[in-house]
Amino acid sequence: MSNLFFEDKKNHIKLYNGNCFQILDDLKKTNLKFNMIFADPPYFLSNDGITCHSGKMVTVNKGKWDKTKGHEENLNFNLEWMEKCRDLLTEEGTLWVSGTFHIIYSVAFAAQKLELKFLNNISWEKPNPPPNLSCRFFTHSTETILWFGKHKKAKHKFNYPIIKKMNNNKQMKDVWRFTSPKKIEKEFGKHPTQKPLQLLDIILKASTDVNDLVLDPFNGSGTTGVSSIINNRKYIGIEMDKNYCKLSVKRFKQSILKSSQKLI
């Protein structure tokens, strides 16, 4: 595959630069199957609105990739990438999709049409969300993560003992409360929808084992890859923006170095 941007063969980490639809098709030709896929697709909320960041009024626009083309086009987009991802899962593999209300209901409808197995609706609550500047709505403080099995009769992996231990030996609920990415997670640069490492650590530990193969078709700043390195999973990421590929590679290399130092 000619779109390979970065590879660390020793740690089984690959990052491809290009359109995810094309690269997903190329991956299918290799007969690879993934134990888990995490996806944080475009939210299609770049509609010239405003939000608050660090006490300042800023635009919500993130780029052309986040511009909506209407509900039907958004749904078709979700149907296409989700179908390709479904076909790349192992029989027990699962798909996690993160999003705000702008896109998550389209994702859920696409999942119904593709007959995926609904497993969980996770609410990630942010304790310090940006204030609502208009003062005409409740403050937006959550993102939703949907968890799906490959098909209606599919069995799925859930490492219950590990997750229970992570949660002070209690069953973990479907509401997770922690902050957005810490400052140190953005030391090499920022991505507008970057996810905290803590979120991906829970997801990977819940639904994969050591040496399992993980895919992220919307790599972004590479958090899924970083978590894969830390947790000894194999990883393939896809990212269309070269600048975010470069950012991801810096994070990957740092995580690989830190992980190797722990073994010394």
Buried (B, 14 or more C-beta within 10 A) or exposed (E): EEBEBBEBEEBBBBBBBBEBBEBBEBBEEEEEBBBBBBBBBBBBBBEEEEBEEEEEEEEBBBEEEBBBEEEEEBBEBBBBBBBBBBBBBBEBBBBBBBBBEBBBEBBBBBBEEBEBBEBEEBBBEBEEBBEBEEEEEEEBBBBBBBBBBBEEEBEBBBBEEEBEEBEEEEEBEEEBEEEBBEEEBBEBBEBBBBBBBBBBBBBBBBBBBEEBBBBBBBBBBBBBBBBBBBBBBBBBBBBBBEEBBBBBBBBBBBBBEEBEEEEE
